[in-house]
């Protein structure tokens, strides 16, 4: 499986014919080295919640690639109004797809969708457990530390992507605790240094984590396993 970090909380994931984006914050993301026009052959898009730095360029990328969006029920309805093929899920749901298995996990956050007419209700924020060819990754979405993460310990997660920037999500101290709860083999920190209010040093996170190998990725760098 190939995991490419595209800055903030955006990742490209590839395993065989499965080519997906998670939280495609591209065009307004100063960290992202790509333009939306660079993104081709995407089969699926995962959206953890409705905020602009996560829903991002979902509509344009989905249309240009004929991709299916996997997200919560409310965001699915919103995207369907824009002609997007969306598969709705909700917290705790586990579903088999042609590429593998997806479980939607809880996240403690908000999920409003900004529109010209005002803020729309975006349903529950979430994370995703994604399993393809026996390889399992966990994208926590934007979240604070929660005891629910302890329930994922038995999922045998290969790679966990966890926010560490604080203010809107877990900070380093809580993210270290999350690693203890989850017991993943590897962990990639995300959601930091995009804006001044979430600036932090991922090297400190790496030094503090003792229950997993920390993989620090710069935008456009790839981790494969």
VOZAMI-318385 format. One record per atom (N, C-alpha, C): residue number from 1; x, y, z; residue in three letters. Coordinates in steps of 0.05 Angstrom, whole numbers, plus 5000, padded with zeros to 4 digits. Example, Ala and Ser with C-alpha at 12.3 -4.5 7.8 and 13.67 -1.06 7.14 Angstrom:
# VOZAMI-318385
nr	xx	yy	zz	rest
1	5264	4886	5156	ALA;
1	5246	4910	5156	ALA;
1	5264	4934	5156	ALA;
2	5257	4955	5142	SER;
2	5273	4979	5143	SER;
2	5258	5001	5157	SER;
# end
This chain:
# VOZAMI-318385
nr	xx	yy	zz	rest
1	5017	4976	5000	UNK;
1	5000	5000	5000	UNK;
1	5018	5025	5000	UNK;
2	5010	5044	4984	UNK;
2	5024	5070	4982	UNK;
2	5008	5091	4995	UNK;
3	5021	5106	5014	UNK;
3	5008	5129	5027	UNK;
3	5024	5154	5021	UNK;
4	5012	5173	5008	UNK;
4	5026	5198	5002	UNK;
4	5012	5221	5018	UNK;
5	5029	5236	5033	UNK;
5	5019	5258	5048	UNK;
5	5017	5283	5031	UNK;
6	4994	5296	5030	UNK;
6	4990	5320	5014	UNK;
6	4986	5345	5031	UNK;
7	4995	5344	5056	UNK;
7	4993	5366	5074	UNK;
7	4967	5367	5089	UNK;
8	4968	5379	5113	UNK;
8	4945	5382	5131	UNK;
8	4935	5354	5139	UNK;
9	4911	5346	5131	UNK;
9	4900	5320	5137	UNK;
9	4894	5304	5112	UNK;
10	4905	5313	5089	UNK;
10	4900	5301	5063	UNK;
10	4920	5280	5056	UNK;
11	4910	5257	5048	UNK;
11	4927	5235	5040	UNK;
11	4917	5222	5014	UNK;
12	4936	5213	4998	UNK;
12	4930	5196	4975	UNK;
12	4937	5167	4983	UNK;
13	4919	5149	4978	UNK;
13	4924	5121	4985	UNK;
13	4920	5103	4961	UNK;
14	4939	5086	4955	UNK;
14	4937	5068	4932	UNK;
14	4944	5040	4939	UNK;
15	4927	5022	4931	UNK;
15	4932	4993	4934	UNK;
15	4918	4979	4910	UNK;
16	4934	4970	4891	UNK;
16	4923	4958	4867	UNK;
16	4905	4978	4852	UNK;
17	4881	4971	4846	UNK;
17	4862	4988	4831	UNK;
17	4849	5009	4849	UNK;
18	4853	5007	4875	UNK;
18	4841	5025	4894	UNK;
18	4859	5050	4896	UNK;
19	4848	5073	4888	UNK;
19	4863	5098	4888	UNK;
19	4845	5119	4901	UNK;
20	4852	5127	4925	UNK;
20	4834	5144	4941	UNK;
20	4847	5168	4952	UNK;
21	4831	5189	4957	UNK;
21	4839	5212	4972	UNK;
21	4823	5213	4998	UNK;
22	4836	5221	5019	UNK;
22	4823	5226	5045	UNK;
22	4825	5256	5050	UNK;
23	4802	5268	5055	UNK;
23	4800	5297	5061	UNK;
23	4816	5314	5042	UNK;
24	4805	5316	5017	UNK;
24	4821	5328	4995	UNK;
24	4821	5359	4996	UNK;
25	4836	5369	5015	UNK;
25	4841	5398	5017	UNK;
25	4865	5405	5000	UNK;
26	4860	5413	4975	UNK;
26	4881	5416	4956	UNK;
26	4886	5445	4948	UNK;
27	4866	5458	4936	UNK;
27	4871	5484	4923	UNK;
27	4877	5506	4943	UNK;
28	4866	5506	4967	UNK;
28	4871	5527	4986	UNK;
28	4891	5518	5008	UNK;
29	4904	5496	5003	UNK;
29	4924	5485	5022	UNK;
29	4952	5493	5014	UNK;
30	4964	5511	5029	UNK;
30	4991	5521	5022	UNK;
30	5012	5499	5023	UNK;
31	5006	5478	5039	UNK;
31	5025	5455	5041	UNK;
31	5024	5436	5017	UNK;
32	5002	5436	5003	UNK;
32	4998	5416	4983	UNK;
32	5013	5422	4957	UNK;
33	5029	5404	4947	UNK;
33	5045	5409	4923	UNK;
33	5030	5405	4897	UNK;
34	5005	5396	4898	UNK;
34	4990	5390	4875	UNK;
34	4968	5410	4869	UNK;
35	4959	5411	4844	UNK;
35	4935	5425	4837	UNK;
35	4913	5404	4832	UNK;
36	4888	5412	4834	UNK;
36	4866	5392	4829	UNK;
36	4868	5380	4802	UNK;
37	4878	5395	4782	UNK;
37	4881	5384	4755	UNK;
37	4903	5363	4753	UNK;
38	4920	5361	4773	UNK;
38	4941	5340	4773	UNK;
38	4930	5314	4782	UNK;
39	4907	5314	4795	UNK;
39	4896	5290	4807	UNK;
39	4879	5274	4788	UNK;
40	4888	5250	4781	UNK;
40	4874	5234	4761	UNK;
40	4870	5205	4770	UNK;
41	4850	5192	4759	UNK;
41	4845	5164	4763	UNK;
41	4838	5157	4792	UNK;
42	4827	5176	4807	UNK;
42	4817	5171	4834	UNK;
42	4791	5155	4833	UNK;
43	4790	5133	4848	UNK;
43	4766	5117	4849	UNK;
43	4748	5124	4872	UNK;
44	4759	5133	4894	UNK;
44	4743	5139	4918	UNK;
44	4755	5163	4933	UNK;
45	4737	5177	4947	UNK;
45	4744	5199	4964	UNK;
45	4731	5195	4991	UNK;
46	4746	5198	5012	UNK;
46	4735	5196	5039	UNK;
46	4735	5223	5052	UNK;
47	4712	5231	5063	UNK;
47	4709	5257	5076	UNK;
47	4701	5253	5105	UNK;
48	4718	5263	5124	UNK;
48	4713	5259	5152	UNK;
48	4693	5278	5164	UNK;
49	4691	5302	5153	UNK;
49	4671	5321	5162	UNK;
49	4669	5345	5143	UNK;
50	4651	5363	5149	UNK;
50	4643	5383	5129	UNK;
50	4660	5408	5128	UNK;
51	4679	5412	5146	UNK;
51	4695	5437	5146	UNK;
51	4711	5439	5120	UNK;
52	4715	5464	5111	UNK;
52	4728	5469	5086	UNK;
52	4755	5458	5082	UNK;
53	4770	5455	5104	UNK;
53	4797	5444	5102	UNK;
53	4797	5413	5102	UNK;
54	4774	5401	5099	UNK;
54	4771	5372	5097	UNK;
54	4753	5364	5074	UNK;
55	4730	5376	5072	UNK;
55	4712	5372	5049	UNK;
55	4727	5383	5024	UNK;
56	4740	5406	5027	UNK;
56	4758	5416	5008	UNK;
56	4748	5416	4979	UNK;
57	4763	5402	4962	UNK;
57	4758	5401	4933	UNK;
57	4743	5376	4925	UNK;
58	4728	5365	4943	UNK;
58	4714	5339	4938	UNK;
58	4697	5340	4913	UNK;
59	4681	5362	4910	UNK;
59	4662	5363	4888	UNK;
59	4676	5363	4861	UNK;
60	4696	5380	4858	UNK;
60	4709	5381	4832	UNK;
60	4725	5356	4826	UNK;
61	4739	5345	4846	UNK;
61	4755	5321	4841	UNK;
61	4737	5297	4836	UNK;
62	4715	5295	4850	UNK;
62	4697	5272	4846	UNK;
62	4685	5274	4817	UNK;
63	4677	5297	4809	UNK;
63	4666	5300	4782	UNK;
63	4687	5294	4760	UNK;
64	4711	5304	4764	UNK;
64	4732	5301	4744	UNK;
64	4741	5272	4741	UNK;
65	4738	5257	4763	UNK;
65	4748	5229	4764	UNK;
65	4726	5208	4765	UNK;
66	4701	5217	4765	UNK;
66	4678	5199	4768	UNK;
66	4682	5181	4793	UNK;
67	4691	5193	4814	UNK;
67	4698	5179	4839	UNK;
67	4673	5177	4857	UNK;
68	4672	5157	4873	UNK;
68	4652	5153	4894	UNK;
68	4662	5165	4920	UNK;
69	4645	5181	4933	UNK;
69	4653	5193	4959	UNK;
69	4640	5177	4981	UNK;
70	4656	5170	5001	UNK;
70	4647	5155	5024	UNK;
70	4648	5175	5048	UNK;
71	4625	5180	5060	UNK;
71	4623	5200	5081	UNK;
71	4598	5195	5097	UNK;
72	4591	5213	5115	UNK;
72	4567	5209	5131	UNK;
72	4542	5215	5114	UNK;
73	4519	5209	5126	UNK;
73	4494	5211	5111	UNK;
73	4488	5240	5103	UNK;
74	4492	5259	5121	UNK;
74	4485	5287	5115	UNK;
74	4503	5298	5093	UNK;
75	4529	5293	5094	UNK;
75	4547	5303	5073	UNK;
75	4541	5289	5047	UNK;
76	4534	5263	5048	UNK;
76	4526	5248	5024	UNK;
76	4503	5261	5010	UNK;
77	4483	5270	5026	UNK;
77	4459	5283	5014	UNK;
77	4467	5309	5001	UNK;
78	4484	5324	5015	UNK;
78	4494	5350	5004	UNK;
78	4509	5346	4977	UNK;
79	4526	5326	4976	UNK;
79	4541	5320	4952	UNK;
79	4523	5310	4929	UNK;
80	4503	5294	4937	UNK;
80	4485	5284	4916	UNK;
80	4471	5306	4902	UNK;
81	4465	5328	4916	UNK;
81	4452	5351	4903	UNK;
81	4471	5365	4882	UNK;
82	4497	5358	4884	UNK;
82	4516	5369	4865	UNK;
82	4523	5348	4844	UNK;
83	4507	5327	4842	UNK;
83	4512	5306	4822	UNK;
83	4535	5287	4828	UNK;
84	4542	5284	4853	UNK;
84	4564	5267	4861	UNK;
84	4553	5240	4871	UNK;
85	4566	5219	4862	UNK;
85	4559	5192	4872	UNK;
85	4571	5189	4900	UNK;
86	4554	5186	4920	UNK;
86	4563	5184	4948	UNK;
86	4551	5160	4962	UNK;
87	4568	5147	4978	UNK;
87	4558	5125	4994	UNK;
87	4556	5134	5023	UNK;
88	4532	5135	5035	UNK;
88	4529	5145	5062	UNK;
88	4535	5123	5083	UNK;
89	4548	5131	5104	UNK;
89	4553	5114	5127	UNK;
89	4547	5130	5152	UNK;
90	4548	5116	5175	UNK;
90	4548	5130	5200	UNK;
90	4565	5115	5221	UNK;
91	4569	5129	5244	UNK;
91	4588	5119	5264	UNK;
91	4582	5090	5272	UNK;
92	4603	5074	5271	UNK;
92	4601	5046	5278	UNK;
92	4594	5028	5255	UNK;
93	4586	5039	5232	UNK;
93	4579	5023	5209	UNK;
93	4604	5011	5197	UNK;
94	4602	4986	5188	UNK;
94	4623	4972	5174	UNK;
94	4612	4961	5149	UNK;
95	4624	4967	5126	UNK;
95	4613	4959	5100	UNK;
95	4634	4947	5082	UNK;
96	4626	4927	5067	UNK;
96	4644	4915	5047	UNK;
96	4640	4929	5020	UNK;
97	4662	4938	5009	UNK;
97	4662	4950	4982	UNK;
97	4678	4931	4964	UNK;
98	4678	4938	4938	UNK;
98	4693	4921	4919	UNK;
98	4723	4921	4925	UNK;
99	4733	4941	4937	UNK;
99	4762	4943	4943	UNK;
99	4769	4932	4970	UNK;
100	4750	4930	4989	UNK;
100	4757	4921	5016	UNK;
100	4735	4928	5036	UNK;
101	4743	4935	5060	UNK;
101	4724	4940	5082	UNK;
101	4729	4967	5094	UNK;
102	4707	4981	5100	UNK;
102	4709	5007	5113	UNK;
102	4692	5008	5138	UNK;
103	4704	5017	5160	UNK;
103	4688	5022	5184	UNK;
103	4690	5052	5191	UNK;
104	4667	5064	5197	UNK;
104	4667	5092	5204	UNK;
104	4669	5094	5235	UNK;
105	4688	5110	5244	UNK;
105	4694	5111	5273	UNK;
105	4687	5139	5284	UNK;
106	4683	5141	5310	UNK;
106	4675	5167	5322	UNK;
106	4698	5187	5321	UNK;
107	4691	5213	5319	UNK;
107	4710	5235	5323	UNK;
107	4696	5256	5339	UNK;
108	4710	5269	5356	UNK;
108	4699	5291	5372	UNK;
108	4706	5318	5360	UNK;
109	4687	5330	5346	UNK;
109	4693	5354	5330	UNK;
109	4667	5366	5321	UNK;
110	4667	5384	5302	UNK;
110	4644	5395	5289	UNK;
110	4643	5386	5260	UNK;
111	4622	5394	5245	UNK;
111	4621	5385	5217	UNK;
111	4604	5404	5199	UNK;
112	4604	5430	5205	UNK;
112	4588	5448	5189	UNK;
112	4599	5452	5161	UNK;
113	4581	5455	5142	UNK;
113	4589	5459	5114	UNK;
113	4583	5489	5107	UNK;
114	4604	5503	5100	UNK;
114	4601	5532	5093	UNK;
114	4590	5534	5064	UNK;
115	4569	5549	5061	UNK;
115	4557	5554	5035	UNK;
115	4551	5584	5032	UNK;
116	4545	5593	5008	UNK;
116	4538	5621	5004	UNK;
116	4512	5629	5019	UNK;
117	4496	5609	5026	UNK;
117	4471	5614	5040	UNK;
117	4475	5611	5071	UNK;
118	4499	5605	5080	UNK;
118	4504	5601	5108	UNK;
118	4514	5574	5114	UNK;
119	4516	5567	5140	UNK;
119	4527	5542	5148	UNK;
119	4505	5520	5148	UNK;
120	4511	5498	5135	UNK;
120	4494	5475	5134	UNK;
120	4503	5454	5155	UNK;
121	4483	5439	5166	UNK;
121	4490	5418	5184	UNK;
121	4504	5395	5169	UNK;
122	4527	5387	5179	UNK;
122	4543	5367	5165	UNK;
122	4544	5340	5178	UNK;
123	4525	5335	5197	UNK;
123	4525	5308	5209	UNK;
123	4548	5304	5229	UNK;
124	4551	5280	5237	UNK;
124	4573	5273	5257	UNK;
124	4600	5273	5243	UNK;
125	4620	5285	5254	UNK;
125	4647	5281	5245	UNK;
125	4656	5252	5250	UNK;
126	4676	5243	5235	UNK;
126	4683	5215	5237	UNK;
126	4713	5211	5231	UNK;
127	4721	5186	5234	UNK;
127	4746	5176	5224	UNK;
127	4740	5152	5207	UNK;
128	4761	5140	5195	UNK;
128	4757	5116	5179	UNK;
128	4778	5094	5184	UNK;
129	4768	5070	5187	UNK;
129	4786	5046	5185	UNK;
129	4782	5035	5157	UNK;
130	4803	5034	5142	UNK;
130	4802	5025	5114	UNK;
130	4820	5000	5111	UNK;
131	4808	4978	5103	UNK;
131	4824	4953	5099	UNK;
131	4823	4945	5070	UNK;
132	4846	4942	5058	UNK;
132	4849	4933	5030	UNK;
132	4870	4912	5028	UNK;
133	4864	4889	5017	UNK;
133	4883	4867	5014	UNK;
133	4897	4860	5041	UNK;
134	4882	4860	5062	UNK;
134	4892	4853	5088	UNK;
134	4909	4874	5102	UNK;
135	4911	4898	5089	UNK;
135	4926	4920	5101	UNK;
135	4906	4941	5112	UNK;
136	4911	4950	5136	UNK;
136	4891	4966	5149	UNK;
136	4903	4993	5159	UNK;
137	4890	5015	5151	UNK;
137	4898	5041	5159	UNK;
137	4875	5055	5174	UNK;
138	4882	5074	5191	UNK;
138	4862	5088	5207	UNK;
138	4868	5118	5204	UNK;
139	4849	5133	5194	UNK;
139	4851	5162	5192	UNK;
139	4831	5172	5213	UNK;
140	4841	5186	5234	UNK;
140	4825	5193	5257	UNK;
140	4806	5216	5251	UNK;
141	4811	5231	5229	UNK;
141	4796	5256	5225	UNK;
141	4805	5277	5245	UNK;
142	4790	5298	5246	UNK;
142	4795	5319	5267	UNK;
142	4781	5309	5293	UNK;
143	4797	5305	5314	UNK;
143	4785	5295	5338	UNK;
143	4802	5302	5362	UNK;
144	4788	5303	5385	UNK;
144	4802	5303	5410	UNK;
144	4807	5275	5419	UNK;
145	4823	5271	5439	UNK;
145	4827	5245	5451	UNK;
145	4801	5234	5461	UNK;
146	4796	5209	5455	UNK;
146	4772	5196	5465	UNK;
146	4777	5167	5473	UNK;
147	4764	5158	5494	UNK;
147	4767	5130	5502	UNK;
147	4757	5110	5481	UNK;
148	4741	5120	5462	UNK;
148	4732	5102	5441	UNK;
148	4756	5091	5425	UNK;
149	4778	5106	5424	UNK;
149	4801	5096	5410	UNK;
149	4812	5070	5422	UNK;
150	4808	5066	5448	UNK;
150	4817	5042	5461	UNK;
150	4803	5017	5449	UNK;
151	4778	5021	5439	UNK;
151	4763	4999	5427	UNK;
151	4775	4990	5401	UNK;
152	4792	5007	5388	UNK;
152	4804	5000	5363	UNK;
152	4830	4984	5366	UNK;
153	4838	4980	5390	UNK;
153	4864	4965	5395	UNK;
153	4864	4938	5382	UNK;
154	4841	4925	5382	UNK;
154	4839	4898	5370	UNK;
154	4836	4897	5340	UNK;
155	4836	4921	5328	UNK;
155	4833	4922	5299	UNK;
155	4860	4916	5284	UNK;
156	4882	4915	5299	UNK;
156	4908	4909	5287	UNK;
156	4915	4928	5265	UNK;
157	4916	4954	5272	UNK;
157	4920	4975	5252	UNK;
157	4949	4976	5244	UNK;
158	4954	4976	5218	UNK;
158	4981	4978	5207	UNK;
158	4992	5006	5209	UNK;
159	4976	5026	5200	UNK;
159	4984	5054	5200	UNK;
159	4961	5071	5210	UNK;
160	4966	5088	5230	UNK;
160	4947	5107	5240	UNK;
160	4956	5135	5233	UNK;
161	4937	5151	5223	UNK;
161	4942	5180	5218	UNK;
161	4928	5196	5239	UNK;
162	4943	5210	5256	UNK;
162	4931	5224	5279	UNK;
162	4938	5254	5279	UNK;
163	4918	5271	5285	UNK;
163	4924	5299	5288	UNK;
163	4940	5305	5313	UNK;
164	4958	5325	5311	UNK;
164	4975	5331	5334	UNK;
164	4976	5362	5339	UNK;
165	4963	5378	5323	UNK;
165	4967	5407	5324	UNK;
165	4954	5422	5346	UNK;
166	4936	5409	5361	UNK;
166	4922	5423	5383	UNK;
166	4902	5443	5373	UNK;
167	4891	5458	5392	UNK;
167	4871	5479	5387	UNK;
167	4844	5468	5376	UNK;
168	4845	5457	5352	UNK;
168	4821	5446	5340	UNK;
168	4819	5415	5344	UNK;
169	4842	5403	5351	UNK;
169	4844	5374	5353	UNK;
169	4862	5367	5377	UNK;
170	4868	5341	5379	UNK;
170	4888	5333	5399	UNK;
170	4914	5348	5395	UNK;
171	4928	5352	5417	UNK;
171	4956	5362	5415	UNK;
171	4975	5338	5417	UNK;
172	5000	5344	5419	UNK;
172	5020	5323	5420	UNK;
172	5015	5304	5444	UNK;
173	5011	5316	5468	UNK;
173	5008	5299	5492	UNK;
173	4984	5280	5489	UNK;
174	4962	5290	5479	UNK;
174	4938	5272	5476	UNK;
174	4942	5253	5453	UNK;
175	4956	5261	5432	UNK;
175	4961	5243	5410	UNK;
175	4979	5219	5418	UNK;
176	4998	5225	5435	UNK;
176	5015	5203	5446	UNK;
176	4997	5183	5461	UNK;
177	4979	5194	5477	UNK;
177	4960	5176	5492	UNK;
177	4943	5160	5472	UNK;
178	4935	5173	5451	UNK;
178	4919	5159	5430	UNK;
178	4934	5135	5419	UNK;
179	4960	5139	5414	UNK;
179	4976	5117	5404	UNK;
179	4976	5093	5424	UNK;
180	4978	5100	5449	UNK;
180	4977	5079	5470	UNK;
180	4950	5064	5469	UNK;
181	4928	5078	5464	UNK;
181	4902	5066	5462	UNK;
181	4900	5048	5438	UNK;
182	4909	5058	5415	UNK;
182	4905	5045	5389	UNK;
182	4924	5022	5384	UNK;
183	4948	5024	5394	UNK;
183	4969	5004	5389	UNK;
183	4973	4998	5359	UNK;
184	4976	5018	5343	UNK;
184	4982	5013	5314	UNK;
184	5012	5005	5311	UNK;
185	5018	4994	5288	UNK;
185	5046	4988	5283	UNK;
185	5062	5013	5276	UNK;
186	5050	5030	5260	UNK;
186	5062	5056	5251	UNK;
186	5042	5078	5256	UNK;
187	5052	5103	5259	UNK;
187	5035	5126	5261	UNK;
187	5047	5149	5246	UNK;
188	5029	5163	5231	UNK;
188	5037	5187	5216	UNK;
188	5022	5211	5228	UNK;
189	5036	5231	5239	UNK;
189	5023	5255	5249	UNK;
189	5012	5272	5227	UNK;
190	4990	5286	5232	UNK;
190	4978	5304	5212	UNK;
190	4965	5327	5226	UNK;
191	4953	5345	5210	UNK;
191	4938	5368	5220	UNK;
191	4955	5385	5239	UNK;
192	4978	5394	5229	UNK;
192	4996	5412	5244	UNK;
192	5011	5430	5224	UNK;
193	5018	5454	5233	UNK;
193	5035	5473	5218	UNK;
193	5021	5484	5193	UNK;
194	4996	5478	5189	UNK;
194	4982	5490	5166	UNK;
194	4975	5519	5171	UNK;
195	4967	5525	5196	UNK;
195	4960	5552	5204	UNK;
195	4976	5558	5230	UNK;
196	4980	5583	5236	UNK;
196	4996	5590	5260	UNK;
196	4985	5578	5286	UNK;
197	4958	5576	5288	UNK;
197	4946	5567	5313	UNK;
197	4951	5537	5318	UNK;
198	4959	5522	5297	UNK;
198	4965	5493	5301	UNK;
198	4994	5487	5295	UNK;
199	5012	5506	5299	UNK;
199	5040	5501	5296	UNK;
199	5051	5484	5319	UNK;
200	5066	5464	5312	UNK;
200	5079	5447	5332	UNK;
200	5102	5432	5319	UNK;
201	5118	5418	5335	UNK;
201	5141	5404	5326	UNK;
201	5136	5374	5326	UNK;
202	5133	5362	5302	UNK;
202	5128	5333	5301	UNK;
202	5151	5316	5312	UNK;
203	5175	5327	5313	UNK;
203	5198	5313	5325	UNK;
203	5193	5307	5355	UNK;
204	5180	5326	5368	UNK;
204	5173	5321	5396	UNK;
204	5154	5298	5399	UNK;
205	5134	5297	5381	UNK;
205	5115	5274	5381	UNK;
205	5130	5248	5377	UNK;
206	5148	5248	5358	UNK;
206	5164	5224	5352	UNK;
206	5180	5214	5376	UNK;
207	5192	5233	5390	UNK;
207	5208	5226	5414	UNK;
207	5191	5215	5436	UNK;
208	5166	5224	5438	UNK;
208	5149	5216	5461	UNK;
208	5135	5189	5456	UNK;
209	5131	5181	5431	UNK;
209	5117	5157	5425	UNK;
209	5135	5133	5429	UNK;
210	5126	5114	5445	UNK;
210	5142	5090	5450	UNK;
210	5127	5064	5442	UNK;
211	5102	5067	5433	UNK;
211	5086	5043	5427	UNK;
211	5082	5038	5397	UNK;
212	5096	5054	5381	UNK;
212	5094	5050	5352	UNK;
212	5117	5065	5339	UNK;
213	5122	5058	5314	UNK;
213	5142	5073	5298	UNK;
213	5129	5097	5286	UNK;
214	5141	5120	5290	UNK;
214	5130	5145	5279	UNK;
214	5142	5151	5252	UNK;
215	5126	5155	5232	UNK;
215	5135	5162	5205	UNK;
215	5128	5191	5200	UNK;
216	5149	5208	5198	UNK;
216	5145	5236	5192	UNK;
216	5147	5241	5162	UNK;
217	5125	5250	5150	UNK;
217	5124	5255	5122	UNK;
217	5121	5285	5116	UNK;
218	5137	5295	5098	UNK;
218	5133	5321	5087	UNK;
218	5114	5319	5064	UNK;
219	5100	5341	5057	UNK;
219	5081	5340	5035	UNK;
219	5094	5329	5009	UNK;
220	5080	5310	4997	UNK;
220	5089	5296	4973	UNK;
220	5107	5272	4978	UNK;
221	5114	5267	5003	UNK;
221	5130	5244	5010	UNK;
221	5111	5219	5013	UNK;
222	5123	5196	5008	UNK;
222	5107	5171	5007	UNK;
222	5118	5151	5027	UNK;
223	5100	5137	5040	UNK;
223	5107	5114	5056	UNK;
223	5093	5090	5044	UNK;
224	5108	5068	5041	UNK;
224	5097	5043	5029	UNK;
224	5101	5020	5048	UNK;
225	5081	5002	5049	UNK;
225	5084	4978	5065	UNK;
225	5068	4955	5051	UNK;
# end
